[in-house]
């Protein structure tokens, strides 16, 4: 992922760089480190969620906030080793891990099941998948005889028929013909992978905060100079 760099010798900050170097040999590195950390926390706190919401449907409040983290620069006086960063927390959830694919683009494997609107709370595509429709809670049987198997699995059961996973709401035999009420909740294709187009949200957020680094450095420098 692209990294933003901070040059302490640019015209907008060089005055403070020179004054800090004259103040104490640790003053300038401490100000730089503080500025980089300020940028990381600005990105995490103020930019990432706005960037994400502008590009994706947010189905769970605080989702992106809980799946991203800001890491401070290590405590060093060598400015060439100073790095602060913001990124996605790996391994926290499957949805969180897929954010990397959203950022960089690529293919997501093991996507045999993709939830349909009816699987979500209130049948709303903007909502989360209902807990009762989580795949781990679903025991589905694959069939070529939908009517017969609907009676076998009974009300509340699940069937995979052709390319869809259905929940059987009710199955009744009548004199004329069986009446089956089934809801499609997942599309199904064995071994499917899904291509994800690149839709970065971290990079745009980082660009905004990176532009603030000179002002963060200036504030840190002023604080140091006032305390001399």
C-alpha positions as CSV (number, residue, x, y, z in Angstrom):
1,X,0.0,0.0,0.0
2,X,1.2,3.5,-0.8
3,X,3.1,5.2,2.0
4,X,3.2,9.0,2.6
5,X,6.5,10.5,3.5
6,X,7.2,13.6,5.6
7,X,10.2,15.8,4.5
8,X,11.4,18.0,7.4
9,X,13.3,20.3,5.0
10,X,10.4,21.6,3.0
11,X,9.9,25.4,3.1
12,X,6.8,25.2,5.2
13,X,8.5,23.5,8.1
14,X,12.2,24.0,7.8
15,X,12.1,27.1,10.0
16,X,10.8,24.9,12.9
17,X,13.3,22.2,12.0
18,X,16.2,24.5,12.4
19,X,14.9,26.0,15.7
20,X,14.3,22.6,17.2
21,X,17.7,21.4,16.3
22,X,19.2,24.3,18.1
23,X,17.0,23.7,21.1
24,X,18.0,20.1,21.9
25,X,19.1,17.2,19.8
26,X,16.0,15.2,20.8
27,X,13.5,18.0,20.3
28,X,13.2,17.7,16.5
29,X,12.9,13.9,16.4
30,X,10.3,13.9,19.2
31,X,8.2,16.5,17.3
32,X,8.5,14.4,14.1
33,X,7.4,11.3,15.9
34,X,4.5,13.1,17.5
35,X,3.4,14.5,14.2
36,X,3.4,11.1,12.5
37,X,1.4,9.7,15.4
38,X,-1.1,12.6,15.2
39,X,-1.6,11.8,11.5
40,X,-2.3,8.1,12.2
41,X,-4.8,8.9,14.9
42,X,-6.5,11.6,12.8
43,X,-6.8,9.0,10.0
44,X,-8.2,6.4,12.3
45,X,-10.6,8.6,14.3
46,X,-11.7,11.2,11.7
47,X,-11.1,9.9,8.2
48,X,-11.4,6.1,7.8
49,X,-15.1,5.8,8.7
50,X,-16.1,8.7,6.5
51,X,-14.1,7.3,3.6
52,X,-15.7,3.8,4.1
53,X,-19.2,5.1,4.4
54,X,-18.8,7.1,1.1
55,X,-18.0,3.9,-0.8
56,X,-19.9,1.1,0.9
57,X,-23.2,0.2,2.6
58,X,-22.6,0.2,6.4
59,X,-24.7,-2.7,7.8
60,X,-23.3,-2.7,11.3
61,X,-22.7,0.4,13.4
62,X,-19.0,0.8,14.4
63,X,-18.0,-2.1,12.1
64,X,-15.1,-0.2,10.4
65,X,-14.1,1.4,13.6
66,X,-13.8,-1.9,15.4
67,X,-11.9,-3.5,12.5
68,X,-9.2,-0.9,12.0
69,X,-6.3,0.1,14.2
70,X,-3.7,2.9,14.5
71,X,-0.2,1.9,15.3
72,X,2.2,4.5,16.8
73,X,5.8,4.9,15.7
74,X,8.2,3.0,17.8
75,X,10.0,5.1,20.4
76,X,13.2,6.0,18.5
77,X,15.1,9.2,17.9
78,X,16.1,8.0,14.4
79,X,13.6,9.8,12.1
80,X,14.4,7.4,9.2
81,X,12.9,4.6,11.3
82,X,9.8,6.4,12.3
83,X,6.6,5.0,10.9
84,X,3.0,5.3,12.1
85,X,0.3,3.3,10.3
86,X,-3.4,2.6,10.1
87,X,-4.7,-0.7,8.8
88,X,-7.3,-3.5,9.0
89,X,-7.1,-5.9,12.0
90,X,-6.3,-9.3,10.4
91,X,-8.2,-12.4,11.6
92,X,-10.9,-10.6,13.6
93,X,-13.7,-11.7,11.3
94,X,-14.2,-13.0,7.7
95,X,-15.9,-9.7,6.8
96,X,-12.9,-7.8,8.2
97,X,-10.4,-9.9,6.2
98,X,-12.3,-9.2,3.0
99,X,-11.7,-5.5,3.5
100,X,-8.2,-6.1,2.2
101,X,-9.6,-7.3,-1.1
102,X,-11.8,-4.2,-1.3
103,X,-8.8,-2.0,-0.8
104,X,-6.5,-3.8,-3.3
105,X,-8.9,-5.7,-5.6
106,X,-8.6,-9.4,-6.3
107,X,-10.5,-12.7,-6.0
108,X,-12.2,-14.1,-2.9
109,X,-12.3,-17.8,-2.9
110,X,-14.7,-20.2,-1.0
111,X,-17.8,-18.1,-1.8
112,X,-20.1,-21.0,-2.7
113,X,-22.9,-19.2,-0.8
114,X,-23.8,-15.6,-1.3
115,X,-26.6,-14.1,0.8
116,X,-29.7,-12.8,-0.9
117,X,-31.9,-10.0,0.4
118,X,-34.3,-12.4,2.0
119,X,-31.5,-13.7,4.2
120,X,-31.1,-10.3,5.8
121,X,-32.9,-8.7,8.6
122,X,-36.3,-7.5,7.3
123,X,-35.4,-8.7,3.8
124,X,-33.4,-5.4,3.5
125,X,-30.2,-5.6,1.5
126,X,-28.8,-2.8,3.7
127,X,-29.1,-4.9,6.8
128,X,-27.0,-7.7,8.3
129,X,-27.8,-11.4,7.6
130,X,-30.3,-12.6,10.2
131,X,-28.7,-14.8,12.9
132,X,-31.1,-17.6,12.1
133,X,-29.8,-17.6,8.5
134,X,-26.1,-17.7,9.4
135,X,-24.5,-20.5,7.4
136,X,-23.2,-22.2,10.5
137,X,-26.8,-22.5,11.8
138,X,-28.0,-23.9,8.5
139,X,-28.0,-27.6,7.7
140,X,-29.0,-27.9,4.1
141,X,-29.7,-30.9,1.9
142,X,-29.0,-30.8,-1.8
143,X,-31.8,-32.2,-3.9
144,X,-33.1,-32.6,-7.4
145,X,-36.7,-33.3,-6.1
146,X,-37.7,-30.1,-4.5
147,X,-41.3,-31.1,-3.6
148,X,-40.6,-34.5,-2.1
149,X,-37.6,-33.2,0.0
150,X,-39.6,-30.2,1.2
151,X,-41.8,-32.5,3.1
152,X,-38.9,-34.6,4.3
153,X,-37.0,-31.6,5.9
154,X,-40.3,-30.1,7.1
155,X,-41.2,-26.5,8.1
156,X,-38.1,-24.5,8.9
157,X,-35.8,-26.9,7.1
158,X,-33.3,-26.0,4.3
159,X,-32.8,-27.3,0.8
160,X,-30.3,-26.6,-2.0
161,X,-32.1,-26.8,-5.3
162,X,-30.3,-26.0,-8.5
163,X,-28.4,-22.8,-7.7
164,X,-30.3,-21.6,-4.6
165,X,-30.5,-22.4,-0.9
166,X,-34.1,-22.2,0.3
167,X,-35.7,-22.2,3.7
168,X,-38.9,-24.1,3.8
169,X,-41.5,-22.0,5.6
170,X,-44.3,-24.5,5.2
171,X,-45.1,-27.6,3.2
172,X,-48.8,-28.8,3.0
173,X,-50.4,-31.6,1.1
174,X,-53.7,-30.8,-0.5
175,X,-56.2,-32.7,-2.7
176,X,-55.1,-30.9,-5.8
177,X,-51.3,-30.3,-5.4
178,X,-48.7,-29.7,-2.7
179,X,-48.4,-26.2,-1.4
180,X,-44.9,-25.2,-0.5
181,X,-43.8,-21.8,0.8
182,X,-40.1,-21.5,0.3
183,X,-37.8,-18.5,0.7
184,X,-34.6,-18.1,-1.3
185,X,-31.8,-17.0,1.1
186,X,-28.5,-17.8,-0.6
187,X,-27.3,-18.2,-4.2
188,X,-25.2,-21.4,-4.4
189,X,-22.4,-22.4,-6.7
190,X,-19.8,-25.0,-5.6
191,X,-16.2,-23.8,-5.7
192,X,-17.2,-20.3,-6.7
193,X,-14.8,-17.4,-6.3
194,X,-15.8,-13.7,-6.6
195,X,-13.9,-11.0,-8.3
196,X,-13.7,-7.8,-6.2
197,X,-13.0,-4.6,-8.0
198,X,-10.6,-2.3,-6.4
199,X,-12.5,0.2,-4.2
200,X,-9.9,1.7,-1.8
201,X,-11.1,3.5,1.4
202,X,-7.9,3.5,3.5
203,X,-5.7,5.1,0.8
204,X,-8.0,8.1,0.3
205,X,-8.3,8.6,4.1
206,X,-4.6,8.4,4.4
207,X,-4.0,11.0,1.8
208,X,-6.2,13.5,3.7
209,X,-4.4,12.9,7.0
210,X,-0.9,12.9,5.3
211,X,-1.5,16.4,4.1
212,X,-2.0,17.5,7.7
213,X,1.4,16.3,8.9
214,X,3.2,19.7,8.4
215,X,0.5,21.4,10.5
216,X,0.8,18.6,13.1
217,X,4.6,19.1,13.1
218,X,4.2,22.8,13.5
219,X,2.0,22.4,16.5
220,X,4.3,19.9,18.1
221,X,7.3,22.3,17.4
222,X,5.5,25.3,18.9
223,X,4.7,23.3,22.0
224,X,8.4,22.4,22.4
225,X,9.6,25.9,21.8
226,X,7.2,27.4,24.3
227,X,8.4,25.0,27.0
228,X,12.1,25.8,26.5
